[in-house]
Amino acid sequence: QVQLVESGGGLVQTGGSLRLSCAASGSIFSINAMGWYRRAPGKQRELVAAITSGGSTNYADSVKGRFTISRDNAKNTVFLQMNSLKPEDTAVYYCNADVSINLILSSVYWGQGTQVTVSS
């Protein structure tokens, strides 16, 4: 079994910052990529940022220049530093990981989600 445990969500004012963390644990052979998605009220889930084990990153246009994704491969942990937060960033943020549990089987896992609320 693989579990993703998130932390760092909360309530901040416009312009504030939060740092989200997600640690993967369990039967992990390797992790190819980890990322963050979010779902705002009334909207579909969207990709916020992703990072490969090699360090390549991808960001949604709406967060470029404000959010930074990073990872600690040794600890199977991914972070999302969120600066200059806007009310539009309010959403439930979900951690995601593409995990290989052995040489054959690979699967995508999701965290439980953490609420980020930005007040105006």
VENSUL-V931611 format. One record per residue. N is the residue number from 1. RES is the residue in three letters. PSI is psi in whole degrees, -180 to 180 (* if undefined). D_CENTER is the distance of its C-alpha to the mean C-alpha in Angstrom with 2 decimals. Layout:
# VENSUL-V931611
n=(N;N)
res=(RES;RES)
psi=(PSI;PSI)
d_center=(D_CENTER;D_CENTER)
This chain:
# VENSUL-V931611
n=(1;2;3;4;5;6;7;8;9;10;11;12;13;14;15;16;17;18;19;20;21;22;23;24;25;26;27;28;29;30;31;32;33;34;35;36;37;38;39;40;41;42;43;44;45;46;47;48;49;50;51;52;53;54;55;56;57;58;59;60;61;62;63;64;65;66;67;68;69;70;71;72;73;74;75;76;77;78;79;80;81;82;83;84;85;86;87;88;89;90;91;92;93;94;95;96;97;98;99;100;101;102;103;104;105;106;107;108;109;110;111;112;113;114;115;116;117;118;119;120)
res=(GLN;VAL;GLN;LEU;VAL;GLU;SER;GLY;GLY;GLY;LEU;VAL;GLN;THR;GLY;GLY;SER;LEU;ARG;LEU;SER;CYS;ALA;ALA;SER;GLY;SER;ILE;PHE;SER;ILE;ASN;ALA;MET;GLY;TRP;TYR;ARG;ARG;ALA;PRO;GLY;LYS;GLN;ARG;GLU;LEU;VAL;ALA;ALA;ILE;THR;SER;GLY;GLY;SER;THR;ASN;TYR;ALA;ASP;SER;VAL;LYS;GLY;ARG;PHE;THR;ILE;SER;ARG;ASP;ASN;ALA;LYS;ASN;THR;VAL;PHE;LEU;GLN;MET;ASN;SER;LEU;LYS;PRO;GLU;ASP;THR;ALA;VAL;TYR;TYR;CYS;ASN;ALA;ASP;VAL;SER;ILE;ASN;LEU;ILE;LEU;SER;SER;VAL;TYR;TRP;GLY;GLN;GLY;THR;GLN;VAL;THR;VAL;SER;SER)
psi=(148;134;144;123;121;155;164;-8;167;-166;127;162;160;133;-9;-177;152;153;115;145;148;120;127;139;163;-149;76;121;-45;159;119;-44;153;155;179;132;163;153;113;158;128;7;162;158;137;151;131;-53;152;154;137;169;-24;-7;-1;139;158;135;148;145;-34;-17;-3;134;-12;-37;148;126;141;169;156;97;-34;-30;5;46;140;146;154;107;120;114;164;49;145;157;-31;-16;-8;124;170;125;131;132;146;143;137;107;133;121;-13;-168;-13;-45;128;143;159;133;154;145;176;-16;144;135;130;122;125;116;147;*)
d_center=(19.62;15.95;13.78;10.20;10.59;8.36;10.13;10.76;11.01;14.47;17.11;17.90;20.47;20.26;19.80;18.08;15.02;12.23;10.08;7.13;7.35;6.80;10.09;11.48;15.19;18.20;20.09;18.08;20.16;17.60;14.07;14.33;10.83;7.18;4.50;2.60;5.95;8.26;11.85;14.46;17.85;19.99;17.59;15.93;12.30;11.16;8.90;7.43;6.82;7.38;9.41;12.33;14.12;16.58;14.44;14.59;12.03;11.77;11.07;12.23;15.63;15.12;12.75;14.49;16.26;14.37;10.74;10.25;7.74;9.53;10.15;13.07;14.35;17.13;15.07;12.50;9.81;6.77;6.60;6.01;9.65;10.71;14.45;17.18;15.51;17.40;18.30;16.86;13.31;14.14;12.16;10.45;6.67;5.71;4.01;6.32;8.88;12.29;14.56;18.28;20.22;23.42;25.06;25.34;22.62;19.06;16.74;13.31;11.78;9.59;8.77;11.08;9.13;9.66;11.92;11.89;15.45;17.08;20.84;23.30)
